[in-house]
Amino acid sequence: MLSDEERLTVVNVVASTRVAEELDLPDIAIQLNCEYEPEQFPGVVYRVVDPKLAILMFRSGRAVCTGGKNEDNIHTGIKRMTEDLRAAGIETWDLKDVEIEVQNMVATYSLYYPEDYDQLAERDDINCKIIEEEDGSLRAATDKETKEEDPRIRGVKAGEPLAALPRKLNLNNLTFHLPFDKVEYEPEQFPGLIYRLDYPKVVCLIFGSGKMVITGARHKDEILEAVQFIQDELADLLYS
């Protein structure tokens, strides 16, 4: 059985830092061949190919890095940027004096039925991506298998066990189960339910497919804590 951490995918890490007292943005744009259109945006856009990141540099010496999948990506990008600045003759602080602070982590997570769940599918569901193993057992298709359109992928058939398969949610019912002052659900405007947690202080977008997007965390532990909290909240709905 996969752990919550193994099922969790961090899709974006946003971090801020400061690398100098002041930066000459027009000079940087020329020296490093960066995007700079001050009429539209006050910063220079420095791009890193591997890992794929975008770093926004501002005249104040501050920089905002986005697109990372983990904190190591962020540190690698900031290091590469400062090295390129110095190589171009642009003064920056020593890397050891540069503090990097994560501002936001965005992650996705899919809810699954427990492995001991004994209910069967009531109807065919072609939207549930599963794979039937050679021994006849069923498992959820991974994101990679789904993206690559693995030919073994099929939907759930009526009468098949739902244990350990992706869990579907009735968002209308969910609005009555969760604290009303923490929930927003307007399907005409947005297909997901917005659930704001107080602790950890994150926002969860919950969809009928069982997929969740969690944003607002500053550490991965906060995301895992939010996942566990929501699973506990939804446990009573399994047999309701």
N, C-alpha and C positions, 0 to 999 in steps of 0.2 A: 504494500500500500504506500502510495506517495505521500510525503509529508506536506504540510501547508507551504513550507518554504520551497519545495520542489515544484509545487503547482503554481507558485507565484512568479509573475514575470514583471520585472521593473522595466518600464518602457521609456522613462525619462527622469533624469536627475538635473535639477537646476541649482546652481551654486553661484555665490558672489564672492568677490575678493577685491583687493586693491594692490596694484603692483608698482605704483609710482606716485609721487606728489602731484604730477601733472603729465598729461600726454599730449603731444602735438599731433592731432588726428590727421590733418591734411598730409603731413610728412609721412606718417605711418601708412596711410592709404597708398602713397606713391612708392615708398620703400618696399612694402610687403605685398603690393598689388591687391589691396583689400577693397571691399565694397564700401563706399562712403558717399552718401547723398544727404548732406545736412539739411536740405529743404524738406526731406521726408522723415529723416530719423537722425537724432543727434549723435549717434555712435558709429564707430567703424565695425564692420563685420569681418572677423577673422575666422576662417574655416579650417578645420582639421579633417583630413580624409580618413585616417585610421588611428584611433576610433573616430567615428563620424560625429563631429561636434561643431557647434557655432559659438564663438565667443564674441560678445559685444564689448568693445572698449570705449570708454568715455573720457572726456577731457580731464575730469577730476582724478584720473588714475584708476578709477574703479573698472571692474570687468565682471560681466555676467556670462557664465558658461551654461549652455543648454544642450540637450541631446545625449547626455551620457547615460549609460546603462548601470553604472555603479560609480562609487567615489574614486576608484582607481582611474577610471576614464577621465574624470574631471582633473585630477592631479596631473595626469599625463598631458592633457590639453593645455593646462596653464603653464606647465614646465616648457612645453614646446613653443608656446607663444612668447614667453619671456626670453627664451634662447634666440628666437628669430628677431625679437626687438633689439636685443643686445648686439646680435651679429650685424644689424643694420645701423648700429651706432646710436641707438635710442636708449637712454638711461632708464633702468628700472631698479627696484629694490632687489636685494639678494633673495633667492627663493626661500631660504630658511626664515626670512622675516615676513614672508607672504602668508597671511591667514586665509584659509578657504572655508567658507561656511555654506553648508547645504541649506537652501531655502525651501525646496519642494521636491518630493519624490512622487512619481506617478506610477502605479502598478496595476496590472490586471490579474484577476483571479476568477476561476470558475468553481461554482459550487457543485458538489457531487452528493449522491445518495450514500449513506453509510454502507459499509461492506456487509453488514448484517441485516440490511433492509430486505423485507420479505414480500414486498408488493410487486405485482406484475404490471407491465404496460397495458393500459386499457385500449389503446388504439395505435395504429402505425404513426411513426413520427420521423419523417424523412430529414428533418432539420437537426436531429440529434446525431452527431457524427461518431459512429462507433466502428470497431473492427472486431470481426469474429476470428478468434485464434484457431489453430489447427485442431485443438482439443475440444472445440465447441464453445469455449468460454468467451465472454464478451468483455471488451474494455473500451474506454473512451479513446478516441483518436487524439494524438498529440497535436499541438498547434503546428508543428513542423509538417506532420503527415497531412493535416488539413490544407495547409498552404501549398504543399506540393501535389495535392489532389491524388493521394495514394489510392490506387484502384481498389484496394480492399475495403475502403470506407463505404459504409451503408448506414441507413437509418434503423431505428428500433422498430421491431414488429410487435403487433399486439400479442400479449401473452408471454413476452420475454421478460426475464427478471431485470429489475431496475437497479439492483445493488451495485454500487460503485460507478454508476453511469452518471452523466451530466444531469443535474437537477433543474427542472423547470419550475418557475414561480408564477403564481397568480398575483400580479402587482396590486390589483384592486383589494384583494384580501390582505395583502401585506400592509397597506395603508392603515387598516383597522387594528393590526397587531402591534405595530411599532408606535412609539410615542408620537402623538399627533403634532406636537410642537417642534419635532425634529425632522419631519418628513414633508417633502413636496412631491406631488405627482400630478402632472397635467399632461396626459398622453397626447392631447391635441397639439401641444407645443414641443414636447420632448418625450421620446419613447421610454425613458428610464425613470426610475424612482430616485429621488435625491434624499439621502439620509445623512444628517449631520451629527456626528458623534461629539460628545463633550470630552471624553477621555478614552483613547487618545483623540486629540482634536484634529480630526480628519473629516473629509467628505467622501461618501461612498455613492457612486452611481450604480444602481442595481437594475438589471434588465431581466425580462421574462425568460430569457434563455438560460438564466443562472449565472451569467457572466457579470462581474463587477469591475468597476474602475475606481481605484482608491487614490485620492489626491490630498495634498496638504501635509503629509508627513515629512519629517526631517531625518528620520532614521528608519531603516528597514524593520527594526523591531516594532516600531509603532504600527506599521502596516500589518505585520503578523498578528499583533495584538487586536487590531481592528477586525481582521478576518475571523479570529477566534470568537470575538464578542458577537459578531453577526451570526456566526454558526450557532452559538448558544441561543441567540434571540429567535432563530428560525427553527430550532429543534422541535418546539411544540407544534409546528405547522406540518410536520412530516405525516402525522396520522390524523390531522384534523379534516 
